[in-house]
Amino acid sequence: MPSLILTRIFLATAAIFGGLSVAGGAFASHALKSQLGDRALAIFETAARYQMYHALALLLVALLLSRAQESQIFFAAAGWAFIAGTIVFSGSLYALSLTDIKWLGAITPLGGVAFIVGWGCLAVAAFSFK
């Protein structure tokens, strides 16, 4: 996939994830505070926090990808890993906090692995950045 298209996808996704993270955090602190227990609220807030961290990371990937002349494959892999990690990690934690379906917590680490893969790909891309 050409880097301009990936840059646009990553920038747009970062903006959407960032905005949803802010909205989710506000929703949790206002509307959900009286509806959820302390543990469920903490889980929801963890999901929103990691979503924001990785929205910013995805923004960084998009900006670096737009400037990269070579070795774009690791920037692309990092971006896709951050997207997958956000969906799986934060998504499963949101669902767990709202539904209390315990098995959702078992898939959360898969999102964490995707985050780690994304950071690893970003590190590899840094060594070949021109």
C-alpha positions as CSV (number, residue, x, y, z in Angstrom):
1,M,0.0,0.0,0.0
2,P,1.5,3.4,-0.9
3,S,2.8,5.4,2.0
4,L,0.5,8.4,1.3
5,I,-2.6,6.2,1.7
6,L,-1.2,4.6,4.9
7,T,-0.3,8.0,6.3
8,R,-3.9,9.2,5.8
9,I,-5.3,6.0,7.3
10,F,-3.1,6.2,10.3
11,L,-3.7,10.0,10.8
12,A,-7.4,9.6,10.6
13,T,-7.5,6.5,12.8
14,A,-5.2,8.3,15.4
15,A,-7.6,11.3,15.4
16,I,-10.7,9.0,15.8
17,F,-9.0,6.9,18.6
18,G,-7.9,10.1,20.4
19,G,-11.3,11.7,20.2
20,L,-13.1,8.6,21.3
21,S,-10.7,8.2,24.2
22,V,-11.5,11.7,25.4
23,A,-15.2,11.1,25.0
24,G,-15.0,7.7,26.7
25,G,-13.0,9.2,29.6
26,A,-15.6,12.0,30.0
27,F,-18.5,9.5,29.7
28,A,-16.9,7.3,32.4
29,S,-16.3,10.1,34.8
30,H,-19.8,11.6,34.5
31,A,-22.4,9.1,33.3
32,L,-20.8,5.8,34.4
33,K,-19.4,6.9,37.7
34,S,-22.7,6.1,39.5
35,Q,-23.5,3.1,37.3
36,L,-20.2,1.1,37.7
37,G,-18.3,-0.2,40.7
38,D,-14.8,1.1,41.4
39,R,-13.1,-1.9,39.8
40,A,-15.2,-1.7,36.6
41,L,-14.6,2.1,36.4
42,A,-10.8,1.6,36.9
43,I,-10.9,-1.0,34.0
44,F,-12.7,1.5,31.8
45,E,-10.3,4.2,32.6
46,T,-7.3,1.9,31.8
47,A,-8.9,1.2,28.4
48,A,-9.3,4.9,27.7
49,R,-5.7,5.7,28.9
50,Y,-4.1,3.0,26.7
51,Q,-6.3,4.1,23.8
52,M,-5.0,7.6,24.1
53,Y,-1.3,6.5,24.4
54,H,-1.6,4.5,21.3
55,A,-3.6,7.1,19.4
56,L,-0.5,9.4,20.0
57,A,1.8,6.6,19.0
58,L,-0.1,6.0,15.8
59,L,0.1,9.8,15.1
60,L,3.8,9.6,15.5
61,V,4.0,6.6,13.1
62,A,1.9,8.5,10.5
63,L,4.2,11.5,10.7
64,L,7.4,9.4,10.5
65,L,5.9,7.4,7.6
66,S,5.2,10.6,5.7
67,R,8.9,11.5,6.0
68,A,10.4,8.1,5.5
69,Q,12.3,7.5,2.2
70,E,13.0,3.8,2.8
71,S,12.1,1.0,5.2
72,Q,8.4,1.9,5.3
73,I,7.4,-1.7,6.0
74,F,8.2,-1.4,9.7
75,F,6.4,1.9,10.1
76,A,3.4,0.3,8.4
77,A,3.6,-2.8,10.6
78,A,3.9,-0.6,13.7
79,G,0.8,1.4,12.7
80,W,-1.3,-1.7,12.0
81,A,-0.1,-3.3,15.3
82,F,-1.2,-0.2,17.2
83,I,-4.6,-0.2,15.6
84,A,-5.1,-3.9,16.3
85,G,-3.8,-3.5,19.8
86,T,-6.2,-0.7,20.5
87,I,-9.2,-2.5,19.2
88,V,-8.4,-5.7,21.1
89,F,-6.8,-4.3,24.3
90,S,-9.0,-1.3,24.9
91,G,-12.1,-2.8,23.3
92,S,-12.0,-5.9,25.5
93,L,-11.5,-3.8,28.6
94,Y,-14.4,-1.5,27.7
95,A,-16.6,-4.5,27.1
96,L,-15.4,-6.2,30.3
97,S,-16.1,-3.1,32.4
98,L,-19.6,-2.6,30.9
99,T,-20.8,-6.3,30.8
100,D,-18.7,-8.1,33.5
101,I,-18.2,-11.0,31.0
102,K,-15.1,-12.4,32.6
103,W,-13.6,-14.3,29.5
104,L,-13.1,-10.9,27.8
105,G,-10.2,-10.3,30.2
106,A,-8.6,-13.4,28.7
107,I,-8.2,-11.8,25.3
108,T,-6.9,-8.4,26.6
109,P,-3.3,-9.7,26.7
110,L,-3.4,-10.3,22.9
111,G,-3.9,-6.6,22.5
112,G,-1.0,-6.0,24.8
113,V,1.1,-8.3,22.6
114,A,0.1,-6.2,19.5
115,F,1.2,-3.0,21.3
116,I,4.6,-4.6,22.1
117,V,4.9,-5.7,18.5
118,G,4.1,-2.2,17.4
119,W,6.7,-0.6,19.6
120,G,9.3,-3.2,18.4
121,C,8.5,-2.4,14.8
122,L,8.9,1.2,15.5
123,A,12.3,0.6,17.1
124,V,13.4,-1.4,14.0
125,A,12.2,1.3,11.7
126,A,14.2,3.9,13.7
127,F,17.5,2.2,12.8
128,S,16.8,2.5,9.1
129,F,15.1,5.9,9.1
130,K,16.5,8.3,6.5
